[in-house]
Amino acid sequence: MTTSATASIDHLALHLQGVAGLPHLGVIQAQGEDAANFLHNQLSNDVLLLPVGQSRLAAFCSAKGRMQASFVVIKTAPDTVLLVMSLDLLPQTLKRLSMFVLRAKVKMSDATGQWQLRGLLGNSARAVLPQGSPWQTAIADGVHAVSLYPAVLGDTQVPRALWLGAPSQAQPPGAELSTEFWDWAEVMSGVTLVTPPLFEAFVPQMLNYESVGGVNFKKGCYPGQEVVARSQFRGTLKRRAALVHSPVALAAGQDVFTPADPEQPCATVVLSAARPDGQGFDALVSGTLESLQTGWRAGSSEGEALELLPLPYALLEDI
């Protein structure tokens, strides 16, 4: 790994202070006495034992263990759970979840219009969650704030939080930021939600979900559970997500190649955003462990080289 992309990254934290709108996110509500149990049987994380007022990351997988959606799961009441997710995937996810309800006493609905969603960065996040560790949640006056993984910029950690309030609720204090700043901070956190280009592209570990609290290997069965568990415990996992810096723009779903095997893509772009200072682009990329050692190229084996950046958290297998 070289250091050219990391040498001046610390000062960029100055850009990550304030409040950003999150129009790309939506909310599914599960309500009823079986809400937590129903979701517990569908998602990769424990929802049944999730305390009221707390949050977790979770994936919704196909029978083959491939992620069809992922959520910030917030239990707002004993009989109510919110799923914050990519708005573009919400209709099809709501339809599929509803197919499994059967006799469970739970109603699934699109609750996006009942909430305004904001992303808090820097001091704005500290104001609502002063000591927030990831997935810790604060509730006040009907507002829910969830601490997310921080954006790590060199030696600096920028707090991030997801804020949900009623449409009539005053916006949290802080300078208004564009969604582009939030997207870049999300890239630099190394944690993202599934979007349409990633639909059924990865098992959760390929996005490092088991290392950031998104998978519980001790809970009961859910769709794809056997594949997810086998990937973890039988050494069959061959892909991981990594942070990279690129001199050219990248797009989610774009193929990445390695000169060692020029004919076949070895990785996929998960999320990419421009640096606020205009010095290129940063991205989260999921690729084969072997190709990580031989180097990644954008678009083709002769494309621009992607510079590997330090991952801002330890992988579970390394702990």
Phi and psi in degrees as GROMACS dihedral restraints (atoms count N, CA, C in turn):
[ dihedral_restraints ]
;  ai    aj    ak    al  type     phi  dphi    fc
    3     4     5     6     1   -90.1    20    10
    4     5     6     7     1   174.6    20    10
    6     7     8     9     1  -117.0    20    10
    7     8     9    10     1     4.6    20    10
    9    10    11    12     1   -61.2    20    10
   10    11    12    13     1   -36.2    20    10
   12    13    14    15     1   -80.6    20    10
   13    14    15    16     1   -16.1    20    10
   15    16    17    18     1  -103.6    20    10
   16    17    18    19     1   -12.3    20    10
   18    19    20    21     1   -60.1    20    10
   19    20    21    22     1   -39.1    20    10
   21    22    23    24     1  -117.8    20    10
   22    23    24    25     1    22.9    20    10
   24    25    26    27     1   -78.1    20    10
   25    26    27    28     1   -24.9    20    10
   27    28    29    30     1   -58.7    20    10
   28    29    30    31     1   -39.7    20    10
   30    31    32    33     1   -66.0    20    10
   31    32    33    34     1   -17.3    20    10
   33    34    35    36     1   -69.1    20    10
   34    35    36    37     1   -14.9    20    10
   36    37    38    39     1   -59.5    20    10
   37    38    39    40     1   -24.7    20    10
   39    40    41    42     1   -62.9    20    10
   40    41    42    43     1   -24.3    20    10
   42    43    44    45     1   -81.0    20    10
   43    44    45    46     1   -16.0    20    10
   45    46    47    48     1  -104.4    20    10
   46    47    48    49     1    63.7    20    10
   48    49    50    51     1  -136.5    20    10
   49    50    51    52     1   114.9    20    10
   51    52    53    54     1   140.5    20    10
   52    53    54    55     1  -157.2    20    10
   54    55    56    57     1  -126.7    20    10
   55    56    57    58     1   129.6    20    10
   57    58    59    60     1  -118.2    20    10
   58    59    60    61     1   141.2    20    10
   60    61    62    63     1   -71.3    20    10
   61    62    63    64     1   150.7    20    10
   63    64    65    66     1  -126.4    20    10
   64    65    66    67     1    63.6    20    10
   66    67    68    69     1   -67.7    20    10
   67    68    69    70     1   -12.6    20    10
   69    70    71    72     1   -85.4    20    10
   70    71    72    73     1    -2.0    20    10
   72    73    74    75     1  -108.1    20    10
   73    74    75    76     1   150.4    20    10
   75    76    77    78     1  -133.9    20    10
   76    77    78    79     1   177.0    20    10
   78    79    80    81     1  -133.7    20    10
   79    80    81    82     1   125.3    20    10
   81    82    83    84     1   -99.7    20    10
   82    83    84    85     1   136.2    20    10
   84    85    86    87     1  -111.7    20    10
   85    86    87    88     1   131.6    20    10
   87    88    89    90     1  -110.1    20    10
   88    89    90    91     1   119.5    20    10
   90    91    92    93     1  -132.8    20    10
   91    92    93    94     1   135.2    20    10
   93    94    95    96     1   142.2    20    10
   94    95    96    97     1   165.0    20    10
   96    97    98    99     1   -65.1    20    10
   97    98    99   100     1   -20.3    20    10
   99   100   101   102     1  -100.5    20    10
  100   101   102   103     1    10.2    20    10
  102   103   104   105     1   -56.4    20    10
  103   104   105   106     1   -52.2    20    10
  105   106   107   108     1   -66.0    20    10
  106   107   108   109     1   -42.8    20    10
  108   109   110   111     1   -65.0    20    10
  109   110   111   112     1   -41.1    20    10
  111   112   113   114     1   -60.3    20    10
  112   113   114   115     1   -50.0    20    10
  114   115   116   117     1   -67.4    20    10
  115   116   117   118     1   -33.0    20    10
  117   118   119   120     1   -57.0    20    10
  118   119   120   121     1   -36.0    20    10
  120   121   122   123     1   -84.1    20    10
  121   122   123   124     1    -3.2    20    10
  123   124   125   126     1  -113.8    20    10
  124   125   126   127     1   -24.0    20    10
  126   127   128   129     1  -110.8    20    10
  127   128   129   130     1   165.4    20    10
  129   130   131   132     1   -79.3    20    10
  130   131   132   133     1    -6.7    20    10
  132   133   134   135     1  -121.7    20    10
  133   134   135   136     1   166.3    20    10
  135   136   137   138     1   -78.0    20    10
  136   137   138   139     1   115.2    20    10
  138   139   140   141     1  -104.1    20    10
  139   140   141   142     1   -28.7    20    10
  141   142   143   144     1   -61.7    20    10
  142   143   144   145     1   -41.7    20    10
  144   145   146   147     1   -95.9    20    10
  145   146   147   148     1     6.9    20    10
  147   148   149   150     1   -68.7    20    10
  148   149   150   151     1   121.4    20    10
  150   151   152   153     1   -66.1    20    10
  151   152   153   154     1   149.3    20    10
  153   154   155   156     1   -58.8    20    10
  154   155   156   157     1   134.1    20    10
  156   157   158   159     1    88.8    20    10
  157   158   159   160     1     5.4    20    10
  159   160   161   162     1  -120.2    20    10
  160   161   162   163     1   170.6    20    10
  162   163   164   165     1  -136.2    20    10
  163   164   165   166     1   160.3    20    10
  165   166   167   168     1  -151.0    20    10
  166   167   168   169     1   160.7    20    10
  168   169   170   171     1   -92.5    20    10
  169   170   171   172     1   142.8    20    10
  171   172   173   174     1  -154.4    20    10
  172   173   174   175     1   154.7    20    10
  174   175   176   177     1  -114.6    20    10
  175   176   177   178     1   150.3    20    10
  177   178   179   180     1  -114.5    20    10
  178   179   180   181     1   115.3    20    10
  180   181   182   183     1  -113.4    20    10
  181   182   183   184     1   161.0    20    10
  183   184   185   186     1   -78.5    20    10
  184   185   186   187     1   174.7    20    10
  186   187   188   189     1   -61.6    20    10
  187   188   189   190     1   -21.6    20    10
  189   190   191   192     1   -91.3    20    10
  190   191   192   193     1     8.6    20    10
  192   193   194   195     1    82.2    20    10
  193   194   195   196     1     7.3    20    10
  195   196   197   198     1   -86.9    20    10
  196   197   198   199     1   135.3    20    10
  198   199   200   201     1   -72.1    20    10
  199   200   201   202     1   123.5    20    10
  201   202   203   204     1   -99.5    20    10
  202   203   204   205     1   -19.6    20    10
  204   205   206   207     1  -167.2    20    10
  205   206   207   208     1   165.4    20    10
  207   208   209   210     1  -146.3    20    10
  208   209   210   211     1   159.8    20    10
  210   211   212   213     1  -142.6    20    10
  211   212   213   214     1   153.9    20    10
  213   214   215   216     1   -91.7    20    10
  214   215   216   217     1   113.6    20    10
  216   217   218   219     1   -93.7    20    10
  217   218   219   220     1   123.9    20    10
  219   220   221   222     1  -124.9    20    10
  220   221   222   223     1   120.4    20    10
  222   223   224   225     1   -92.5    20    10
  223   224   225   226     1   105.8    20    10
  225   226   227   228     1   -92.3    20    10
  226   227   228   229     1   -17.4    20    10
  228   229   230   231     1  -160.2    20    10
  229   230   231   232     1   164.3    20    10
  231   232   233   234     1   -54.8    20    10
  232   233   234   235     1   -29.0    20    10
  234   235   236   237     1  -113.6    20    10
  235   236   237   238     1    15.5    20    10
  237   238   239   240     1  -138.4    20    10
  238   239   240   241     1   129.1    20    10
  240   241   242   243     1  -131.5    20    10
  241   242   243   244     1   133.8    20    10
  243   244   245   246     1  -103.8    20    10
  244   245   246   247     1   142.0    20    10
  246   247   248   249     1  -120.4    20    10
  247   248   249   250     1   106.6    20    10
  249   250   251   252     1   -89.8    20    10
  250   251   252   253     1   127.9    20    10
  252   253   254   255     1  -153.0    20    10
  253   254   255   256     1   178.0    20    10
  255   256   257   258     1   -62.4    20    10
  256   257   258   259     1   124.5    20    10
  258   259   260   261     1   -61.4    20    10
  259   260   261   262     1   -34.8    20    10
  261   262   263   264     1   -66.6    20    10
  262   263   264   265     1   -24.1    20    10
  264   265   266   267     1   -97.2    20    10
  265   266   267   268     1    -4.8    20    10
  267   268   269   270     1   -62.2    20    10
  268   269   270   271     1   -49.9    20    10
  270   271   272   273     1   -57.6    20    10
  271   272   273   274     1   -47.4    20    10
  273   274   275   276     1   -70.6    20    10
  274   275   276   277     1   -32.1    20    10
  276   277   278   279     1   -70.2    20    10
  277   278   279   280     1   -43.2    20    10
  279   280   281   282     1   -60.4    20    10
  280   281   282   283     1   -41.5    20    10
  282   283   284   285     1   -63.9    20    10
  283   284   285   286     1   -43.9    20    10
  285   286   287   288     1   -69.6    20    10
  286   287   288   289     1   -43.2    20    10
  288   289   290   291     1   -59.8    20    10
  289   290   291   292     1   -41.3    20    10
  291   292   293   294     1   -64.1    20    10
  292   293   294   295     1   -27.8    20    10
  294   295   296   297     1   -63.6    20    10
  295   296   297   298     1   -26.9    20    10
  297   298   299   300     1   -93.1    20    10
  298   299   300   301     1    -2.4    20    10
  300   301   302   303     1   -63.1    20    10
  301   302   303   304     1   -46.8    20    10
  303   304   305   306     1    49.7    20    10
  304   305   306   307     1  -115.0    20    10
  306   307   308   309     1   -96.3    20    10
  307   308   309   310     1     3.4    20    10
  309   310   311   312     1   -64.7    20    10
  310   311   312   313     1   141.8    20    10
  312   313   314   315     1   -85.9    20    10
  313   314   315   316     1    77.7    20    10
  315   316   317   318     1  -153.3    20    10
  316   317   318   319     1   141.9    20    10
  318   319   320   321     1  -115.5    20    10
  319   320   321   322     1   124.5    20    10
  321   322   323   324     1   -98.7    20    10
  322   323   324   325     1   132.9    20    10
  324   325   326   327     1  -149.8    20    10
  325   326   327   328     1   158.7    20    10
  327   328   329   330     1   -82.7    20    10
  328   329   330   331     1   110.2    20    10
  330   331   332   333     1  -107.4    20    10
  331   332   333   334     1    18.1    20    10
  333   334   335   336     1   -55.8    20    10
  334   335   336   337     1   -41.3    20    10
  336   337   338   339     1   -69.5    20    10
  337   338   339   340     1   -12.3    20    10
  339   340   341   342     1   -88.6    20    10
  340   341   342   343     1    -3.7    20    10
  342   343   344   345     1  -137.3    20    10
  343   344   345   346     1   148.8    20    10
  345   346   347   348     1  -106.3    20    10
  346   347   348   349     1   137.4    20    10
  348   349   350   351     1  -115.1    20    10
  349   350   351   352     1   134.7    20    10
  351   352   353   354     1  -134.5    20    10
  352   353   354   355     1   149.9    20    10
  354   355   356   357     1  -104.9    20    10
  355   356   357   358     1   127.0    20    10
  357   358   359   360     1  -105.9    20    10
  358   359   360   361     1   133.8    20    10
  360   361   362   363     1  -126.9    20    10
  361   362   363   364     1   146.4    20    10
  363   364   365   366     1    62.5    20    10
  364   365   366   367     1  -129.5    20    10
  366   367   368   369     1   -63.0    20    10
  367   368   369   370     1   -28.4    20    10
  369   370   371   372     1   -65.8    20    10
  370   371   372   373     1   -36.5    20    10
  372   373   374   375     1   -72.4    20    10
  373   374   375   376     1   -40.4    20    10
  375   376   377   378     1   -61.9    20    10
  376   377   378   379     1   -32.0    20    10
  378   379   380   381     1   -64.4    20    10
  379   380   381   382     1   -31.4    20    10
  381   382   383   384     1  -101.1    20    10
  382   383   384   385     1   -23.2    20    10
  384   385   386   387     1  -139.1    20    10
  385   386   387   388     1    77.1    20    10
  387   388   389   390     1   -56.7    20    10
  388   389   390   391     1   -36.9    20    10
  390   391   392   393     1  -122.1    20    10
  391   392   393   394     1    34.4    20    10
  393   394   395   396     1   -68.2    20    10
  394   395   396   397     1   116.9    20    10
  396   397   398   399     1   -87.8    20    10
  397   398   399   400     1   157.7    20    10
  399   400   401   402     1   -52.4    20    10
  400   401   402   403     1   133.1    20    10
  402   403   404   405     1    77.2    20    10
  403   404   405   406     1     0.6    20    10
  405   406   407   408     1   -67.3    20    10
  406   407   408   409     1   144.1    20    10
  408   409   410   411     1  -128.6    20    10
  409   410   411   412     1   139.6    20    10
  411   412   413   414     1  -117.3    20    10
  412   413   414   415     1   139.9    20    10
  414   415   416   417     1  -126.1    20    10
  415   416   417   418     1   132.1    20    10
  417   418   419   420     1  -156.6    20    10
  418   419   420   421     1   127.0    20    10
  420   421   422   423     1    53.7    20    10
  421   422   423   424     1    39.9    20    10
  423   424   425   426     1    80.4    20    10
  424   425   426   427     1     2.4    20    10
  426   427   428   429     1   -97.9    20    10
  427   428   429   430     1   136.6    20    10
  429   430   431   432     1  -114.6    20    10
  430   431   432   433     1   129.4    20    10
  432   433   434   435     1  -124.9    20    10
  433   434   435   436     1   125.7    20    10
  435   436   437   438     1  -112.6    20    10
  436   437   438   439     1   125.2    20    10
  438   439   440   441     1   -74.7    20    10
  439   440   441   442     1   127.6    20    10
  441   442   443   444     1  -105.6    20    10
  442   443   444   445     1   172.5    20    10
  444   445   446   447     1   -62.9    20    10
  445   446   447   448     1   137.0    20    10
  447   448   449   450     1   -71.4    20    10
  448   449   450   451     1   157.6    20    10
  450   451   452   453     1   -80.4    20    10
  451   452   453   454     1   124.0    20    10
  453   454   455   456     1  -103.3    20    10
  454   455   456   457     1   115.7    20    10
  456   457   458   459     1  -118.2    20    10
  457   458   459   460     1    95.9    20    10
  459   460   461   462     1    62.6    20    10
  460   461   462   463     1  -117.3    20    10
  462   463   464   465     1   -94.3    20    10
  463   464   465   466     1     5.0    20    10
  465   466   467   468     1  -109.7    20    10
  466   467   468   469     1   135.2    20    10
  468   469   470   471     1  -108.9    20    10
  469   470   471   472     1   124.4    20    10
  471   472   473   474     1  -103.1    20    10
  472   473   474   475     1   115.3    20    10
  474   475   476   477     1   -60.4    20    10
  475   476   477   478     1   146.1    20    10
  477   478   479   480     1  -132.1    20    10
  478   479   480   481     1   144.1    20    10
  480   481   482   483     1  -146.9    20    10
  481   482   483   484     1   148.7    20    10
  483   484   485   486     1  -100.4    20    10
  484   485   486   487     1   127.5    20    10
  486   487   488   489     1  -116.8    20    10
  487   488   489   490     1   129.0    20    10
  489   490   491   492     1  -124.9    20    10
  490   491   492   493     1   124.1    20    10
  492   493   494   495     1  -138.0    20    10
  493   494   495   496     1   163.3    20    10
  495   496   497   498     1   -63.1    20    10
  496   497   498   499     1   154.9    20    10
  498   499   500   501     1   -55.0    20    10
  499   500   501   502     1   -29.6    20    10
  501   502   503   504     1   -85.4    20    10
  502   503   504   505     1    -6.4    20    10
  504   505   506   507     1   -71.0    20    10
  505   506   507   508     1   138.0    20    10
  507   508   509   510     1   -64.3    20    10
  508   509   510   511     1   140.5    20    10
  510   511   512   513     1   -63.7    20    10
  511   512   513   514     1   144.0    20    10
  513   514   515   516     1   -61.6    20    10
  514   515   516   517     1   150.8    20    10
  516   517   518   519     1   -67.1    20    10
  517   518   519   520     1   146.7    20    10
  519   520   521   522     1   142.8    20    10
  520   521   522   523     1   156.3    20    10
  522   523   524   525     1   -64.0    20    10
  523   524   525   526     1   145.4    20    10
  525   526   527   528     1   -76.3    20    10
  526   527   528   529     1   128.5    20    10
  528   529   530   531     1  -114.0    20    10
  529   530   531   532     1   151.5    20    10
  531   532   533   534     1   -77.6    20    10
  532   533   534   535     1   158.3    20    10
  534   535   536   537     1   -60.9    20    10
  535   536   537   538     1   -28.4    20    10
  537   538   539   540     1   -61.6    20    10
  538   539   540   541     1   -37.1    20    10
  540   541   542   543     1   -65.9    20    10
  541   542   543   544     1   -41.4    20    10
  543   544   545   546     1   -62.5    20    10
  544   545   546   547     1   -43.3    20    10
  546   547   548   549     1   -59.6    20    10
  547   548   549   550     1   -42.6    20    10
  549   550   551   552     1   -66.2    20    10
  550   551   552   553     1   -40.9    20    10
  552   553   554   555     1   -62.5    20    10
  553   554   555   556     1   -37.2    20    10
  555   556   557   558     1   -64.2    20    10
  556   557   558   559     1   -43.7    20    10
  558   559   560   561     1   -55.8    20    10
  559   560   561   562     1   -46.9    20    10
  561   562   563   564     1   -74.2    20    10
  562   563   564   565     1    -7.8    20    10
  564   565   566   567     1   -85.6    20    10
  565   566   567   568     1   -20.4    20    10
  567   568   569   570     1    76.2    20    10
  568   569   570   571     1    10.7    20    10
  570   571   572   573     1  -131.2    20    10
  571   572   573   574     1   127.3    20    10
  573   574   575   576     1  -144.8    20    10
  574   575   576   577     1   162.5    20    10
  576   577   578   579     1   -90.8    20    10
  577   578   579   580     1   157.0    20    10
  579   580   581   582     1   -69.5    20    10
  580   581   582   583     1   135.3    20    10
  582   583   584   585     1  -120.5    20    10
  583   584   585   586     1   168.9    20    10
  585   586   587   588     1   -51.2    20    10
  586   587   588   589     1   -40.9    20    10
  588   589   590   591     1   -64.5    20    10
  589   590   591   592     1   -15.2    20    10
  591   592   593   594     1  -103.1    20    10
  592   593   594   595     1     2.7    20    10
  594   595   596   597     1   -56.1    20    10
  595   596   597   598     1   121.1    20    10
  597   598   599   600     1    57.4    20    10
  598   599   600   601     1    25.8    20    10
  600   601   602   603     1   -90.2    20    10
  601   602   603   604     1   -25.2    20    10
  603   604   605   606     1  -138.4    20    10
  604   605   606   607     1   149.1    20    10
  606   607   608   609     1   -81.4    20    10
  607   608   609   610     1   159.1    20    10
  609   610   611   612     1   -54.1    20    10
  610   611   612   613     1   -37.0    20    10
  612   613   614   615     1   -66.5    20    10
  613   614   615   616     1   -22.4    20    10
  615   616   617   618     1   -69.8    20    10
  616   617   618   619     1   -16.1    20    10
  618   619   620   621     1  -108.8    20    10
  619   620   621   622     1    15.9    20    10
  621   622   623   624     1    65.3    20    10
  622   623   624   625     1    24.0    20    10
  624   625   626   627     1   -63.6    20    10
  625   626   627   628     1   -32.7    20    10
  627   628   629   630     1   -68.6    20    10
  628   629   630   631     1   -19.6    20    10
  630   631   632   633     1   -93.1    20    10
  631   632   633   634     1    -9.4    20    10
  633   634   635   636     1  -122.2    20    10
  634   635   636   637     1    24.3    20    10
  636   637   638   639     1    82.5    20    10
  637   638   639   640     1    24.6    20    10
  639   640   641   642     1  -102.4    20    10
  640   641   642   643     1    -4.8    20    10
  642   643   644   645     1  -136.1    20    10
  643   644   645   646     1   134.1    20    10
  645   646   647   648     1  -114.3    20    10
  646   647   648   649     1   113.1    20    10
  648   649   650   651     1   -83.4    20    10
  649   650   651   652     1    -2.9    20    10
  651   652   653   654     1  -102.4    20    10
  652   653   654   655     1    -9.7    20    10
  654   655   656   657     1   -77.2    20    10
  655   656   657   658     1   175.0    20    10
  657   658   659   660     1   -74.3    20    10
  658   659   660   661     1  -171.2    20    10
  660   661   662   663     1   -69.9    20    10
  661   662   663   664     1   152.5    20    10
  663   664   665   666     1  -153.3    20    10
  664   665   666   667     1   164.1    20    10
  666   667   668   669     1   -55.0    20    10
  667   668   669   670     1   125.7    20    10
  669   670   671   672     1    85.3    20    10
  670   671   672   673     1     1.7    20    10
  672   673   674   675     1   -59.1    20    10
  673   674   675   676     1   -41.0    20    10
  675   676   677   678     1   -63.7    20    10
  676   677   678   679     1   -40.4    20    10
  678   679   680   681     1   -66.7    20    10
  679   680   681   682     1   -44.2    20    10
  681   682   683   684     1   -62.0    20    10
  682   683   684   685     1   -45.3    20    10
  684   685   686   687     1   -65.9    20    10
  685   686   687   688     1   -42.0    20    10
  687   688   689   690     1   -62.7    20    10
  688   689   690   691     1   -38.8    20    10
  690   691   692   693     1   -60.8    20    10
  691   692   693   694     1   -36.0    20    10
  693   694   695   696     1   -78.4    20    10
  694   695   696   697     1   -41.7    20    10
  696   697   698   699     1  -104.6    20    10
  697   698   699   700     1    -9.0    20    10
  699   700   701   702     1  -112.7    20    10
  700   701   702   703     1    12.4    20    10
  702   703   704   705     1    68.4    20    10
  703   704   705   706     1    24.9    20    10
  705   706   707   708     1   -94.0    20    10
  706   707   708   709     1    -2.6    20    10
  708   709   710   711     1   -76.4    20    10
  709   710   711   712     1   119.5    20    10
  711   712   713   714     1  -116.8    20    10
  712   713   714   715     1     0.8    20    10
  714   715   716   717     1  -129.2    20    10
  715   716   717   718     1   147.6    20    10
  717   718   719   720     1  -141.7    20    10
  718   719   720   721     1   160.3    20    10
  720   721   722   723     1   -93.9    20    10
  721   722   723   724     1   141.8    20    10
  723   724   725   726     1  -140.0    20    10
  724   725   726   727     1   157.5    20    10
  726   727   728   729     1   -92.7    20    10
  727   728   729   730     1   139.7    20    10
  729   730   731   732     1  -138.0    20    10
  730   731   732   733     1   158.3    20    10
  732   733   734   735     1  -111.6    20    10
  733   734   735   736     1   137.3    20    10
  735   736   737   738     1  -129.0    20    10
  736   737   738   739     1   140.5    20    10
  738   739   740   741     1   -78.3    20    10
  739   740   741   742     1   -12.2    20    10
  741   742   743   744     1  -123.3    20    10
  742   743   744   745     1   157.3    20    10
  744   745   746   747     1   -66.4    20    10
  745   746   747   748     1   142.5    20    10
  747   748   749   750     1  -122.1    20    10
  748   749   750   751     1   160.8    20    10
  750   751   752   753     1  -132.6    20    10
  751   752   753   754     1   144.0    20    10
  753   754   755   756     1   -56.5    20    10
  754   755   756   757     1   133.8    20    10
  756   757   758   759     1    91.7    20    10
  757   758   759   760     1    -9.5    20    10
  759   760   761   762     1   -70.5    20    10
  760   761   762   763     1   141.2    20    10
  762   763   764   765     1   -76.8    20    10
  763   764   765   766     1   147.2    20    10
  765   766   767   768     1  -124.0    20    10
  766   767   768   769     1   144.3    20    10
  768   769   770   771     1  -124.0    20    10
  769   770   771   772     1   168.7    20    10
  771   772   773   774     1  -130.8    20    10
  772   773   774   775     1   141.1    20    10
  774   775   776   777     1   -60.6    20    10
  775   776   777   778     1   -22.9    20    10
  777   778   779   780     1   -69.1    20    10
  778   779   780   781     1   -21.1    20    10
  780   781   782   783     1  -147.1    20    10
  781   782   783   784     1    75.1    20    10
  783   784   785   786     1   -67.2    20    10
  784   785   786   787     1   -16.3    20    10
  786   787   788   789     1   -85.9    20    10
  787   788   789   790     1   -24.9    20    10
  789   790   791   792     1  -117.5    20    10
  790   791   792   793     1   133.9    20    10
  792   793   794   795     1   -63.2    20    10
  793   794   795   796     1   142.5    20    10
  795   796   797   798     1  -114.2    20    10
  796   797   798   799     1    -7.1    20    10
  798   799   800   801     1  -157.6    20    10
  799   800   801   802     1   167.2    20    10
  801   802   803   804     1  -135.4    20    10
  802   803   804   805     1   135.7    20    10
  804   805   806   807     1   -71.0    20    10
  805   806   807   808     1   129.9    20    10
  807   808   809   810     1   -95.8    20    10
  808   809   810   811     1   -47.8    20    10
  810   811   812   813     1  -155.9    20    10
  811   812   813   814     1   139.5    20    10
  813   814   815   816     1  -141.1    20    10
  814   815   816   817     1   148.4    20    10
  816   817   818   819     1  -152.8    20    10
  817   818   819   820     1   151.6    20    10
  819   820   821   822     1   -75.7    20    10
  820   821   822   823     1   144.6    20    10
  822   823   824   825     1   -70.0    20    10
  823   824   825   826     1   141.2    20    10
  825   826   827   828     1   -60.0    20    10
  826   827   828   829     1   -24.9    20    10
  828   829   830   831     1   -90.5    20    10
  829   830   831   832     1     5.9    20    10
  831   832   833   834     1    79.7    20    10
  832   833   834   835     1     6.4    20    10
  834   835   836   837     1   -92.4    20    10
  835   836   837   838     1    65.0    20    10
  837   838   839   840     1    86.4    20    10
  838   839   840   841     1  -157.9    20    10
  840   841   842   843     1  -135.6    20    10
  841   842   843   844     1   149.6    20    10
  843   844   845   846     1  -118.9    20    10
  844   845   846   847     1   151.8    20    10
  846   847   848   849     1  -151.5    20    10
  847   848   849   850     1   153.7    20    10
  849   850   851   852     1  -100.9    20    10
  850   851   852   853     1   125.0    20    10
  852   853   854   855     1  -128.2    20    10
  853   854   855   856     1   135.1    20    10
  855   856   857   858     1  -108.0    20    10
  856   857   858   859     1   122.3    20    10
  858   859   860   861     1  -149.0    20    10
  859   860   861   862     1   177.4    20    10
  861   862   863   864     1   -70.0    20    10
  862   863   864   865     1   146.5    20    10
  864   865   866   867     1   -63.0    20    10
  865   866   867   868     1   -35.6    20    10
  867   868   869   870     1   -64.6    20    10
  868   869   870   871     1   -44.0    20    10
  870   871   872   873     1   -70.7    20    10
  871   872   873   874     1   -23.0    20    10
  873   874   875   876     1   -58.9    20    10
  874   875   876   877     1   -29.5    20    10
  876   877   878   879     1   -83.5    20    10
  877   878   879   880     1   -21.5    20    10
  879   880   881   882     1  -101.6    20    10
  880   881   882   883     1    -9.5    20    10
  882   883   884   885     1   100.8    20    10
  883   884   885   886     1   142.6    20    10
  885   886   887   888     1  -108.7    20    10
  886   887   888   889     1   146.8    20    10
  888   889   890   891     1  -130.4    20    10
  889   890   891   892     1   143.2    20    10
  891   892   893   894     1   -81.0    20    10
  892   893   894   895     1   125.8    20    10
  894   895   896   897     1    82.9    20    10
  895   896   897   898     1   -39.7    20    10
  897   898   899   900     1  -160.1    20    10
  898   899   900   901     1   171.3    20    10
  900   901   902   903     1   -67.0    20    10
  901   902   903   904     1   -13.5    20    10
  903   904   905   906     1  -109.0    20    10
  904   905   906   907     1     9.7    20    10
  906   907   908   909     1   -75.1    20    10
  907   908   909   910     1  -174.5    20    10
  909   910   911   912     1   -64.5    20    10
  910   911   912   913     1   138.8    20    10
  912   913   914   915     1   -72.2    20    10
  913   914   915   916     1   139.7    20    10
  915   916   917   918     1  -100.3    20    10
  916   917   918   919     1   128.6    20    10
  918   919   920   921     1   -91.1    20    10
  919   920   921   922     1   124.5    20    10
  921   922   923   924     1   -72.1    20    10
  922   923   924   925     1   130.9    20    10
  924   925   926   927     1  -108.5    20    10
  925   926   927   928     1   158.2    20    10
  927   928   929   930     1   -64.3    20    10
  928   929   930   931     1   133.8    20    10
  930   931   932   933     1   -71.7    20    10
  931   932   933   934     1   134.9    20    10
  933   934   935   936     1   -81.0    20    10
  934   935   936   937     1    10.8    20    10
  936   937   938   939     1  -151.8    20    10
  937   938   939   940     1   161.0    20    10
  939   940   941   942     1   -81.8    20    10
  940   941   942   943     1   140.5    20    10
  942   943   944   945     1   -75.3    20    10
  943   944   945   946     1   147.9    20    10
  945   946   947   948     1   -53.8    20    10
  946   947   948   949     1   -39.8    20    10
  948   949   950   951     1   -68.8    20    10
  949   950   951   952     1   -16.3    20    10
  951   952   953   954     1   -95.8    20    10
  952   953   954   955     1    -6.2    20    10
